[in-house]
Amino acid sequence: MVTNLRTCDLTDPLGIELTRPPLTWQLAGAPTQTGYHVRAGSSPGAADLWDSGEVDSADQRVTYDGHPLTSRATVHWRVRVRDGDGNWSGWSDEARFELGLLKAADWSAEWITHPDWHGADGDPRVGEGCPLPLLAGELTLAGPVVAARLYVAGLGVYVASVNGAPVTDAVLEPPYTDFGRRVAYAVHDVTELLRPGANTLGLALGPGIAHVAPHQDRYMKFYGSKASPRAIAQLEVRYADGTSGRFTTGADWLATHGPTTRSHWYGGEDHDARLEPPGWDAPGADRSGWRPVTVRPEGTGMLRSRACPPIRITEELPATARLVAADGTPVFDVGAVVAGWPELDLDLPAGRTLRLVPGDQLDAYGRVVQSKPTTGAPVFNVYTTKDGPQTWHPSFRYDGFRYVEAQGLPEHVGAEALTALVLRADNEHIGTFETSDPLLDDIHTIIDRAVRGNMYSVMTDCPHREKLGWLEQVHLLFDVVAYNYDVAAYSRELLVTIAESQTGDGLVPDIAPEYLVFDGGFRDDPNWGGALVRLPWQLYRHYGDTTALETHYDAMRRYVGYLTSRAEDGITSQGLGDWLAPDSSTPVALPSTWGYWRAAATLARAATVLGRDDDAKRYTALAEDVVAAFARRFAGCRTQAARILTLDMGLTPDEPDALDRLAGAVRAGEITVGEVVLPALFRVLARAGRHDALWAWATSTTHPGYGYQVRHGATALTEAWDGPTSGLSQNHYMLGAIDSWFYRGLGGLGQAPGSNGFRRLLVAPAAPGDLESVRASTATPYGRAGVSWRRSDTEFTLEVEVPPGSSAEVRLPDSLSGQGLDRHTAPAGAVAAGAGAWDVPAGRWTFEARR
């Protein structure tokens, strides 16, 4: 009856830092829980750390409240629950979690690097012209090992190995952070990689985004150095006889130059396979020409454990074709715009140099298009072959691409030589959305592809020219991401990064981490910085988790205080406005002030949840003052953005037909808003029941619109409505707000008012136009929730799946009565809640409407 036990929203995590972590579970076989009992111990089956006793509660998210935990502690825990009839389940299978190194003193390892890469911090020319470092350390194990943990971190990118085998399938480690104050380390179970006697730890280093060197021949978004390449590692083992050992990076390690002769986060990577030292990270390798490492002076106080899924290879797309440009240049096509690595699989003699040019589009002559507004330019990887069969991909950076020019490739090499290794943060894919309309399915697909292409250690805006964590999408499109992916742990980690970017006066910059400081609105916009306030609230609403609200509440207050200090008579005027809106007549102050109001109103709700009643009153009053100021200032503003935001704030427009005007414009495809206002457009019209207008636009293939992008060949959502017909990025998810309407509007899969964590669902699908069927599902904290409906001229059938621990209000579409489908049939157990509406507990339910 109890399943899917998780700690910190992760399955059996290693290296967490919370000593009182949240523990969650789901039910199977029982619709409700009325009590729980948790036991936790230091060994399987034990309860020496915590026994909660039998607790009367329906909560399926509780905080560990047992014996205080210290570094390296391992906790095994299980739970049983009581159902609505008073029966207790059996004990669940055990879950486990393990703490990391909680104090700087727990580390005895030192930061090390190649001597040629040791220089003054902040100097982007350190190591200029030098190949990237390989570091190796030998160790001898006294006997069989029963447990081994490797604690490892690096700057900017590292690849760790034990005895020649990678310690993990995670790539591009570590994630983005403000490297001067926090570096994320990872913990790996390497027990199976070790053996008694001689062993070798290997570390290959790249500069990543931490060290972006200036150069003239390739694209760079910016240059500057937070830290030159370096690494730290600590291996702790427990022997079969109960003794232990520790092996660390330090002065006894050796360094050499590796085969990667250059890597630039933006411009490309060069690799000469002839220079690969055979078996360099295996015991007994010849390291006679290697040099002693340089021990860096940094301490370990900035090391913090990564607490979310890492980046991994999540798809492999073999090239669908080997094209030939007009000038004879071979070009591989992998079939879709993706982000990741082009991997070569070749059998060639040594010494052939290949230049790989990635891009999303081809020009009229069949060559890859690169320009600064699209991918940045020039961007290319260079690979020099060794002799015989060989496989290679970049290791220290990534690209956005659909096409890869392979300059210098022999004519006999076919399409099988290249595969796209698609990378992203490995958040579980949990969403399903399918309809009877292929165009809608294609729109969902391109939005999902763009989300994947930008879901790295931060949510980027594009995977080529920017690779930066612009913050507006994080909260404006939270539902788009969260319906499709489990981002509970991932979003909490994003929040840590966002909070670290906050300045002393409370400003939250538009990007986090703030690797470069922009000017004006590109640094200070309430709809970008507001992510610090909105995201904790969205985590609470979507997952029922108050942790982020509690952790970041003071920072949220400081940001709203900063906005208040910038406001004049309740109006904020800084920012980028409604970014990329076709209508330039909307004043910047309008969306800026709306963002200010949204932050204040959200903070008021957060204060209420946390029991800070005085704050709740103060911020509620502030939000009301901003609404009043907005109404005064923008009375008479007739832009589409003004109509939408006025309605979204709950104001009564001074145009009595404002809603009709808006719906009419959307139905006609006359969209003049940009990315900031677009989510509110869907929210306002859906709330008013104007799904037909949204449907008309969704199924249109004219410009501007999603269908226009699909019909012109987009395989990922693009930066501008022009799609592949323009020169902007072909992998941007910022215009993807329609996907939330797909789930909540067409699928009807939402939450009832007042619910958090999908404890109570509101299933209220729209059935606009000639749409015949929809199937939508997502994973909630309580399990899978799903909706499937289909209709014909004579009947409408709605199937609903409500997970155990939840309940639902189910409403049939209002439009059915106009089609004569007014004979409703509900299953036994559904309680009528009005015309065409019912309340149901957990389970599977089928509702029908007939003529």
RODOSE-380946 format. One record per residue (C-alpha): residue in three letters; y, z, x. Coordinates in steps of 0.5 Angstrom, whole numbers, plus 500, padded with zeros to 3 digits. Layout:
N
ALAYZX ...
***
This chain:
851
MET500500500 VAL505501506 THR506495511 ASN511492516 LEU513498519 ARG519497524 THR524501528 CYS531498529 ASP529492524 LEU524490530 THR517490531 ASP514495536 PRO520495540 LEU521496548 GLY527499551 ILE531502545 GLU537506546 LEU537510540 THR534517540 ARG534517532 PRO533510530 PRO532508523 LEU525507521 THR523502515 TRP517500511 GLN515495505 LEU510497500 ALA504492498 GLY500494491 ALA505499488 PRO511497485 THR515503486 GLN516509491 THR517516489 GLY516519495 TYR514518503 HIS511522508 VAL512520516 ARG509523522 ALA510521529 GLY507523535 SER507522543 SER500519542 PRO496515537 GLY494519531 ALA498525533 ALA504528529 ASP507533535 LEU514529535 TRP515529527 ASP512531521 SER517530515 GLY513533510 GLU512530503 VAL519528501 ASP521526494 SER525519495 ALA525512494 ASP528510500 GLN524506505 ARG529506511 VAL530513514 THR532516520 TYR527519525 ASP529526525 GLY524529530 HIS523532537 PRO529530541 LEU527524545 THR528522552 SER528516557 ARG521512557 ALA519516551 THR513513547 VAL513514539 HIS507512535 TRP509513527 ARG506512521 VAL508513513 ARG504514507 VAL508513500 ARG507516493 ASP507511487 GLY510512480 ASP504515478 GLY504521483 ASN499518487 TRP499518495 SER497512499 GLY493512505 TRP496512512 SER499506514 ASP497503520 GLU501505526 ALA507502529 ARG510504536 PHE517504539 GLU519506546 LEU526508549 GLY529505555 LEU533508561 LEU538512557 LYS542515563 ALA545511570 ALA541516574 ASP534514571 TRP535507575 SER534508583 ALA534500583 GLU540497586 TRP543490585 ILE542485590 THR543478591 HIS543472597 PRO548474603 ASP551467601 TRP553469594 HIS556476596 GLY564476595 ALA570479592 ASP569480585 GLY573475580 ASP573469586 PRO570463582 ARG568460589 VAL563465592 GLY557461594 GLU561454593 GLY556449595 CYS550453596 PRO544452592 LEU542458588 PRO538464590 LEU531466590 LEU529473591 ALA522476592 GLY520483593 GLU513485596 LEU509491593 THR502494594 LEU499498588 ALA494503590 GLY489502584 PRO488500577 VAL494500573 VAL494502566 ALA501501564 ALA507498567 ARG514497565 LEU519492568 TYR526494567 VAL530488569 ALA537485569 GLY541480572 LEU548476572 GLY549471570 VAL542468568 TYR535470571 VAL528468571 ALA523474573 SER516473575 VAL510477577 ASN505474582 GLY508467580 ALA507468572 PRO513469568 VAL514476565 THR517473558 ASP518467554 ALA525469553 VAL530465557 LEU537464559 GLU537472560 PRO541476559 PRO546475553 TYR553474553 THR557481554 ASP563483557 PHE560483564 GLY565488567 ARG563494562 ARG556492559 VAL550488562 ALA544488558 TYR537489561 ALA530488558 VAL524491558 HIS517488559 ASP510490559 VAL507487565 THR501491566 GLU496485565 LEU500481571 LEU499486576 ARG493487580 PRO491493585 GLY493491592 ALA499486594 ASN504484588 THR510480588 LEU516480584 GLY520474584 LEU528473581 ALA531466581 LEU538467579 GLY543462576 PRO551463575 GLY551462567 ILE557464564 ALA559470568 HIS561465574 VAL564459572 ALA566455578 PRO572450578 HIS570443580 GLN573436579 ASP567432577 ARG564435571 TYR567438565 MET569445564 LYS572449558 PHE575454563 TYR573457570 GLY573464572 SER568469575 LYS566476572 ALA560476577 SER557472582 PRO549471581 ARG545478582 ALA540482579 ILE537489579 ALA529490577 GLN525497577 LEU518497576 GLU514503574 VAL507503573 ARG502509571 TYR495509575 ALA488510572 ASP488517575 GLY494519572 THR499518578 SER505514577 GLY509509582 ARG516506582 PHE518499586 THR525497586 THR530492588 GLY533494594 ALA535492602 ASP527491603 TRP527484599 LEU528477602 ALA532472599 THR532464600 HIS536458597 GLY532455592 PRO531448589 THR537448584 THR542446588 ARG548447583 SER548450576 HIS555450572 TRP555453565 TYR559447562 GLY558441567 GLY550441568 GLU545443573 ASP542439579 HIS535440582 ASP531437588 ALA524438586 ARG522437594 LEU526443596 GLU521448591 PRO518453596 PRO510453594 GLY508459591 TRP515463593 ASP513468588 ALA506469590 PRO503475594 GLY502472601 ALA507467601 ASP510465608 ARG517467607 SER519467615 GLY525463614 TRP528468609 ARG534473610 PRO535480608 VAL538480601 THR545483600 VAL545490596 ARG551489592 PRO556496591 GLU555496583 GLY552502580 THR548502574 GLY553505569 MET554499565 LEU546497564 ARG544497556 SER538495553 ARG538489549 ALA536491542 CYS535484538 PRO531478539 PRO532474545 ILE533466546 ARG526463546 ILE524456545 THR523455538 GLU521448537 GLU519442541 LEU521435539 PRO518429543 ALA522423544 THR522419538 ALA524412542 ARG526410548 LEU532405547 VAL535401552 ALA543400552 ALA546393553 ASP547394560 GLY539396561 THR540404561 PRO534407558 VAL536412553 PHE531417549 ASP532419542 VAL529426540 GLY531424532 ALA536430531 VAL542433534 VAL539440537 ALA541445542 GLY537446548 TRP533443554 PRO531436555 GLU524436559 LEU522431563 ASP514430564 LEU513424570 ASP509422575 LEU513419580 PRO514418588 ALA518423591 GLY526422592 ARG528418586 THR534421583 LEU535421576 ARG542423572 LEU541425565 VAL547425560 PRO546428554 GLY550427548 ASP550427540 GLN552420539 LEU551413542 ASP557407543 ALA557400540 TYR553398547 GLY548404546 ARG550408551 VAL551416550 VAL558418548 GLN561424551 SER569426550 LYS572432551 PRO573433543 THR566432542 THR561434548 GLY566435553 ALA566430559 PRO563429564 VAL556433563 PHE550431566 ASN544434570 VAL541431576 TYR533431578 THR531429584 THR523428584 LYS518430588 ASP511427589 GLY506426583 PRO506429576 GLN511434575 THR515437569 TRP522439569 HIS528442565 PRO534446567 SER533453567 PHE540456568 ARG544453562 TYR543449556 ASP546442552 GLY547440545 PHE544433545 ARG540428540 TYR540422546 VAL539423553 GLU541417558 ALA536417564 GLN540413569 GLY535411575 LEU529412571 PRO523406572 GLU522401567 HIS515403566 VAL516410564 GLY516411556 ALA518415551 GLU513420552 ALA517422558 LEU522426555 THR521432550 ALA527436547 LEU526444548 VAL530447542 LEU533454544 ARG536459539 ALA536467538 ASP529468536 ASN531471529 GLU525470524 HIS526464519 ILE526467512 GLY529462508 THR526457503 PHE530452499 GLU528446496 THR530442490 SER528435486 ASP534432489 PRO533429496 LEU540429498 LEU541437497 ASP535438501 ASP538434507 ILE545437506 HIS541444507 THR537441513 ILE543439517 ILE546446515 ASP540449518 ARG540445524 ALA547447526 VAL546454525 ARG540454529 GLY544450534 ASN549455535 MET545461534 TYR545464541 SER546471544 VAL553470540 MET554465534 THR558459538 ASP562454534 CYS558448538 PRO553448544 HIS557443548 ARG564443549 GLU565451547 LYS559455548 LEU564461546 GLY563466540 TRP569464535 LEU568470530 GLU571467523 GLN564464522 VAL560470523 HIS563473517 LEU565468513 LEU558464513 PHE554471514 ASP550469507 VAL549462510 VAL545465516 ALA542471513 TYR539468507 ASN535463512 TYR534468518 ASP533476519 VAL539478523 ALA539485522 ALA538487529 TYR542481531 SER548482527 ARG548489530 GLU548487537 LEU554482535 LEU558488533 VAL557491539 THR560485543 ILE566484538 ALA568492538 GLU568491546 SER573486545 GLN578490542 THR584491546 GLY588498546 ASP593496541 GLY587495536 LEU587487536 VAL581483536 PRO581477539 ASP578470536 ILE573470541 ALA568475543 PRO566476549 GLU573474551 TYR572470557 LEU578467557 VAL585469553 PHE588464549 ASP595464546 GLY598465539 GLY593464533 PHE587462538 ARG587469540 ASP590473534 ASP588471527 PRO586476521 ASN580471519 TRP577471526 GLY579478528 GLY577481521 ALA569480523 LEU570487526 VAL571490519 ARG567485515 LEU561485519 PRO559492518 TRP560492511 GLN556485510 LEU550489514 TYR550494509 ARG550490503 HIS545485505 TYR540490509 GLY542497506 ASP544499513 THR550504514 THR549505521 ALA554499523 LEU559502518 GLU558509522 THR558506529 HIS564502528 TYR569505523 ASP574508527 ALA574501531 MET575498524 ARG581503522 ARG584501529 TYR584493527 VAL587494520 GLY592499523 TYR594493528 LEU594488522 THR599493519 SER603494525 ARG604486525 ALA605485517 GLU612484515 ASP613487507 GLY606486507 ILE605479509 THR602477516 SER604470519 GLN600470525 GLY594465526 LEU591459525 GLY592458518 ASP586454514 TRP583451520 LEU582444520 ALA584443513 PRO586436510 ASP592439507 SER597441512 SER602444507 THR599451506 PRO603456510 VAL599459515 ALA601466512 LEU597465506 PRO590465509 SER593470514 THR595475509 TRP589474505 GLY585476511 TYR589482512 TRP588484504 ARG580483505 ALA580487511 ALA584493508 ALA580492501 THR573492505 LEU575498509 ALA577502503 ARG570500500 ALA567502507 ALA570509507 THR568510500 VAL560509502 LEU561514508 GLY565519504 ARG571519507 ASP575519500 ASP582520503 ASP581514507 ALA578510501 LYS585512497 ARG589510503 TYR586503504 THR585502497 ALA593503496 LEU594499502 ALA590493499 GLU594493493 ASP600493496 VAL598487500 VAL596483493 ALA603485490 ALA606482497 PHE602476496 ALA603475489 ARG611475490 ARG611471497 PHE606465494 ALA609465487 GLY610458486 CYS605455491 ARG601450489 THR596448494 GLN589448493 ALA588454498 ALA593458494 ARG590457487 ILE583459491 LEU585465494 THR590467488 LEU584467484 ASP579470489 MET584476490 GLY583477482 LEU590475481 THR593471475 PRO596465477 ASP602463474 GLU599456473 PRO595457466 ASP591452468 ALA590453475 LEU582454474 ASP581447471 ARG586444476 LEU581447481 ALA575445478 GLY577438476 ALA579437483 VAL573439486 ARG569435481 ALA573429483 GLY571430491 GLU579432492 ILE578437497 THR584439501 VAL582446504 GLY579448511 GLU574452513 VAL577459512 VAL578458504 LEU572453503 PRO567459502 ALA572462497 LEU572456493 PHE565456492 ARG565464490 VAL571463485 LEU568457482 ALA561460481 ARG564466479 ALA567462473 GLY561459471 ARG564452474 HIS557450477 ASP558443474 ALA564442479 LEU561444485 TRP554440483 ALA559434482 TRP561435489 ALA555437492 THR552430490 SER557426492 THR557421498 THR564420498 HIS569423503 PRO570428504 GLY563431503 TYR557434505 GLY553427502 TYR558423506 GLN555426513 VAL548425511 ARG549418508 HIS552416515 GLY547419519 ALA548426521 THR542430523 ALA546437524 LEU552439520 THR559436524 GLU565439525 ALA569435521 TRP568432514 ASP568425517 GLY561426520 PRO558421525 THR564417524 SER569421528 GLY569424535 LEU569431533 SER563435535 GLN556433531 ASN553440531 HIS558445528 TYR556450522 MET563452520 LEU563448514 GLY556450511 ALA559455506 ILE555450500 ASP548453503 SER550460500 TRP551457493 PHE545453494 TYR541460494 ARG545464490 GLY548459485 LEU542453484 GLY537458486 GLY540464482 LEU538469488 GLY543474488 GLN544482488 ALA546485482 PRO553489482 GLY553495486 SER546494489 ASN545494497 GLY539491501 PHE537487495 ARG534494491 ARG536490485 LEU536483484 LEU540479480 VAL537472478 ALA542468475 PRO540460476 ALA545455474 ALA542448472 PRO547443473 GLY547436472 ASP540432472 LEU537437477 GLU530438475 SER527443480 VAL529448485 ARG525453489 ALA529458493 SER526465497 THR528470502 ALA526476505 THR529482503 PRO528489506 TYR523490501 GLY519484501 ARG520477499 ALA524475493 GLY523468490 VAL526464485 SER523457482 TRP525453476 ARG524447473 ARG526443467 SER524437462 ASP528435456 THR523439452 GLU523446456 PHE525450462 THR521455466 LEU523460471 GLU518464475 VAL521470479 GLU518474485 VAL521481485 PRO518485491 PRO515492491 GLY521497491 SER526493487 SER528491480 ALA531485477 GLU536483472 VAL534476470 ARG538471466 LEU537464464 PRO542459465 ASP548458459 SER547451459 LEU540451456 SER543452449 GLY547446450 GLN541442451 GLY537445445 LEU533450449 ASP534456445 ARG527458444 HIS526464449 THR519467451 ALA519473456 PRO513476459 ALA510482457 GLY513488461 ALA520485461 VAL526489457 ALA531485453 ALA538486456 GLY542481452 ALA541474449 GLY537470455 ALA537476459 TRP531481461 ASP530487466 VAL524487470 PRO521491475 ALA517489481 GLY512483480 ARG511476478 TRP515474472 THR515467468 PHE520466463 GLU521460458 ALA526456454 ARG524451449 ARG526446444 
***
